[in-house]
Amino acid sequence: MIIKIYHNNSCSKSRIALAELTKSGEDFEVVNYLENVPSVEELKDIVQKLGIRPFQLVRTTEKIYKEKFGNLNLSDEAWIKAMHENPILIQRPILVKGDVAVIGRSEEAIDSIV
């Protein structure tokens, strides 16, 4: 089964996850999600596979979050839309394999999917 990695090359954690995937020998597909923005439906699917609420996928350290969303209490649908319209808000890297997904910011998370 092919692993899909939602990747941002400027992120060190994302580069580490990509290197680990390469070493694993698993088949994978790289999605540069800032250029190839996930659809609203795709984001909903990712959140469901992660088993989290949409806000838990938001990078609250990003400047745009602080300026535009920091004081807002949005619905799940609104957070999905915000991430679709501002993909820099999406946590990275995300690895998806079948019906399972992880945010690959740790070696353990990466290992759990390869």
Buried (B, 14 or more C-beta within 10 A) or exposed (E): EEBBBBBBEEBEBBBBBBEBBEEBEBEBEBBBBBEEBBEBEBBBBBBEBBEBEBBEBBBEEBEEBEEEBEEEEBEEEBBBBBBBEBBBBBBBBBBBBEEBBBBBBEEEBBEEBB
